[in-house]
Amino acid sequence: MRKIGFIGCGHMAKALMLGLKSHANYTIFGHDRNPANHSWLKDHDIEHKSLESICKDSDIVIICVKPKDMYELCVSLNNVLDEETKVISVAAGVTIENLNKALPGRKIFRAMPNIGAKDNLGITSIFSSELDDEILEIFNFLGKAFRVDNEEKINLHTSLIGSGPAFYFEIINEFENRLNELLPEEVSKRDITLLFLTSLISAIKNGENLEDLIGSIRSKGGTTEAGLNLLYSENFIKIFSDAVDAAKNRATELSMD
């Protein structure tokens, strides 16, 4: 039985804990300064431990605090964290170099998961100076994980896959707002949204070319073409790509703080 301790129990930590709870070979602990998160841990039958205890009792420590708090926290762990304990940081922008300065001689990994981990549908990239199949196995249980050979790619993952869901949620939110104009009161707009998104997944699951799928809906002079032309004229594709770059640039800025 491997013991995994979480330091910081915010949204991402909760997603990871919920995803890992069903694994028979993991015991999960949590530590957080916020009493509200203590209640969440209790409600989900996850033991809350002191900072010192979670460091001493865990084989793997996953640190999920805000980037601005990461360095100072890691320095404070030096006296209580065993050198054989594996340390995983999920903080955006905090580099392996800075983590190694704060925790010299430790086995340190950067992992960038996304919120889908709570349903074991997460996508995680991992960067470290050493290979470790156990770390890859943990995040593959949470969805799909892969190693990257360049730490800069972690910043792209942060923006494209970590922040990306929020971009899609904004589009879906507007989709549901427009459904209010269409649906009778007895029909759930969320049911329609789920059916709509499921149909999109079904269309692409066999590897169909996306351009061909667009072409199968668009007809010359038709309604779809009118809508697409408006999107293209407003540079919608570039706007989306620029949003990814803005998030990526912010991750880079965080690494310099």
Secondary structure by P-SEA (a helix, b strand, c coil): cbbbbbccccaaaaaaaaaacccccbbbbbccccaaaaaaaaaacbbbbcaaaaaaaccbbbbbccccccaaaaaaacccccccbbbbbccccccaaaaaaaccccbbbbbbbccccccccbbbbbbcccccaaaaaaaaaacbbbbbccaaaaaaaaccccaaaaaaaaaaaaaaaaaaacccccccaaaaaaaaaaaaaaaccccccaaaaaaaacccccaaaaaaaaaaaaaaaaaaaaaaaaaaaaaaaaaac
